[in-house]
């Protein structure tokens, strides 16, 4: 008889914080970390750049990945780019990066 195989380990709290996509930051904390306002974060949500998860109480929660996108948006806005245009630029940059990543993974022909 084969003993029961253990199931997948439940991620610990520390594992969740290592996850780039884990929504660990409240809106207030995220705004403080970025040196911006909560309204700016809401504008990025409205523009479709980032979509924070919601806590059971309905509060926005942000991941580290989303904070990096917001930081890039803030950099562009601080340099005079409109929020909507900044969001489009970041989206296009991400698409380009993904296309470049895929290209490097393609098998080469000899």
C-alpha positions as CSV (number, residue, x, y, z in Angstrom):
1,X,0.0,0.0,0.0
2,X,1.3,3.5,-0.9
3,X,1.1,6.0,1.9
4,X,-1.1,9.1,1.3
5,X,0.8,11.8,-0.5
6,X,0.8,15.1,1.3
7,X,-1.2,17.9,-0.4
8,X,0.3,21.1,-1.5
9,X,1.6,23.2,1.4
10,X,-0.5,26.2,2.4
11,X,1.5,29.4,1.7
12,X,2.6,31.1,4.9
13,X,2.2,34.8,5.5
14,X,5.8,35.3,4.7
15,X,5.3,33.6,1.3
16,X,2.4,35.9,0.5
17,X,4.5,39.0,1.1
18,X,7.2,37.6,-1.3
19,X,4.5,37.3,-4.0
20,X,4.6,40.3,-6.3
21,X,0.9,40.1,-6.9
22,X,-0.2,39.8,-3.2
23,X,-2.3,42.8,-2.3
24,X,-0.4,43.7,0.9
25,X,-0.7,47.5,1.0
26,X,-3.7,49.7,1.9
27,X,-4.4,52.7,-0.2
28,X,-3.1,55.0,2.5
29,X,0.2,53.1,2.9
30,X,0.6,52.9,-0.9
31,X,0.1,56.6,-1.3
32,X,2.6,57.3,1.5
33,X,5.2,54.9,0.0
34,X,4.8,56.6,-3.4
35,X,4.7,60.2,-2.0
36,X,1.4,60.8,-3.7
37,X,-2.2,61.2,-2.9
38,X,-4.9,58.6,-2.6
39,X,-6.8,60.5,-5.3
40,X,-3.8,59.8,-7.7
41,X,-4.1,56.1,-7.0
42,X,-7.9,56.3,-7.6
43,X,-7.2,58.0,-11.0
44,X,-4.9,55.2,-12.0
45,X,-7.7,52.7,-11.2
46,X,-10.2,54.8,-13.2
47,X,-7.8,54.9,-16.1
48,X,-7.5,51.1,-16.0
49,X,-3.7,51.0,-15.3
50,X,-4.1,49.2,-12.0
51,X,-7.1,47.4,-10.5
52,X,-6.6,47.0,-6.8
53,X,-8.2,44.1,-5.0
54,X,-10.8,44.9,-2.4
55,X,-10.8,43.8,1.2
56,X,-13.9,42.3,2.7
57,X,-14.7,45.8,3.9
58,X,-14.4,47.2,0.4
59,X,-11.0,49.0,0.8
60,X,-8.5,49.0,-2.0
61,X,-5.4,46.8,-1.5
62,X,-2.3,47.1,-3.7
63,X,0.5,44.7,-4.7
64,X,4.1,45.5,-5.1
65,X,3.7,45.1,-8.9
66,X,0.9,47.6,-8.9
67,X,3.0,50.0,-6.8
68,X,5.8,49.8,-9.3
69,X,3.3,50.7,-12.1
70,X,2.0,53.6,-10.0
71,X,5.5,54.8,-9.3
72,X,6.2,54.9,-13.1
73,X,2.9,56.7,-13.7
74,X,3.8,59.3,-11.1
75,X,7.2,59.8,-12.7
76,X,5.6,60.5,-16.1
77,X,2.9,62.7,-14.6
78,X,5.6,64.7,-12.6
79,X,7.3,65.3,-16.0
80,X,4.2,66.8,-17.5
81,X,2.4,63.8,-19.1
82,X,-1.3,63.6,-18.6
83,X,-2.5,60.7,-16.4
84,X,-4.4,58.9,-19.3
85,X,-1.4,59.3,-21.6
86,X,1.0,58.0,-18.8
87,X,-1.2,55.0,-18.4
88,X,-1.2,54.3,-22.1
89,X,2.6,54.6,-22.2
90,X,3.1,52.2,-19.4
91,X,0.7,49.7,-21.0
92,X,2.6,49.9,-24.2
93,X,5.9,49.5,-22.4
94,X,4.6,46.4,-20.7
95,X,3.4,45.0,-24.0
96,X,6.8,45.6,-25.6
97,X,8.6,44.0,-22.7
98,X,6.4,40.9,-22.9
99,X,6.9,40.7,-26.7
100,X,10.7,40.9,-26.2
101,X,10.6,38.2,-23.5
102,X,8.6,35.9,-25.8
103,X,11.0,36.6,-28.7
104,X,14.0,35.5,-26.6
105,X,12.2,32.3,-25.7
106,X,11.6,31.3,-29.3
107,X,13.8,28.5,-30.6
108,X,16.6,29.6,-32.9
109,X,17.0,28.3,-36.4
110,X,20.4,27.1,-37.5
